[in-house]
């Protein structure tokens, strides 16, 4: 059952939008993905210095 006293769909939506916008901004600015996909993708990178730092 959902606890309606602590159910905040609007706050959750705004938080998700902020996280998505930050990830998109980082991708556009640095050309790299955030999170586990960026870390694992860097391990298989063929570019020099493309691995973990």
N, C-alpha and C positions, 0 to 999 in steps of 0.2 A: 504494500500500500504506500502511496506517496504521502509524505509529510507536507501538507499544504502550507504549514507555517514557515517552512524553510525552502519552499519551491520558488526559485527565482529564474524563470526562463529568460526574462529580458536581460538580466545581469550576465547570465551564461552566454547568451547570444552576443552581447557586446564584447565580452572577454574573448570569445572565439574569433570574432572579427578582428580584434586587436592583435591576437596571436598570428592569425593568417596574414594580416597586413605587414606585420614585422617580418615574417618569413619571406613574403614576396619582395619586400624592400631589400632584405639581405641578398636574396637571389639576384635581383636586378643590380645591386651595387657591387657585389663581389663575384657574381657568377657561380656561387656555391650553394648547395642545398644545406639546410639546417637539419639537425637531428641525426638519427641513426642511419638514415639513407645517405647523408653526406659523409659521415664517418666511414661507413663501409664502402661507399663509392670511391673514396680517396685511397683506400687500401689497394684497389685494383687499378689505380690511375697509372698511365704510362708516362705522364709528364714528370720531369725532374722536380723533386720536392712535393709531389702530389700526395704522399702518404701522410700519416699522422705526424704532428709536430711534437 
